[in-house]
């Protein structure tokens, strides 16, 4: 399965579910919408680039492909306020 959350959720909203998911399925993938891992450092409390969560072989493949396409989309990255990055992240 795959799940999306728009920009603006808090790390408080995602930390617990991320930990539970990864404990249950170490192959699950949790990133922002452009494929970067979520940051849990106590400083960056907002998931400014949204959240994508996937579990299962096909869902994680779709997850990675979608993030790659979004990461290469200049208009999308500009809307999120991030510098476009063509390098592979996940």
C-alpha positions, 0 to 999 in steps of 0.5 A: 500500500502507499499513502500520501500526506500534503506538506505541513504535517508535523514530525510529531504526527509521523514519528510514531507511525514511522517507527511502528511501520519500519518495525513491522516491515523493515523494507517499507519506505518513508520519505518526503514527496521528493524522496528524502528521508524525514528528519527527526532531529528536534529542530525541523518539526514540520514535514514541509515537503509532505510525506510518502509512505509505502509497504510492499514490493510494488508500492515501494517501486511506485513510491520511488518512481513517483518521488523521482518524477516529482524531484525532477519537476521544476514547477513542483519543486518551486511550489514546495520551495526546494531546489530541484535535485536531479540526483537519485535520493532513495 
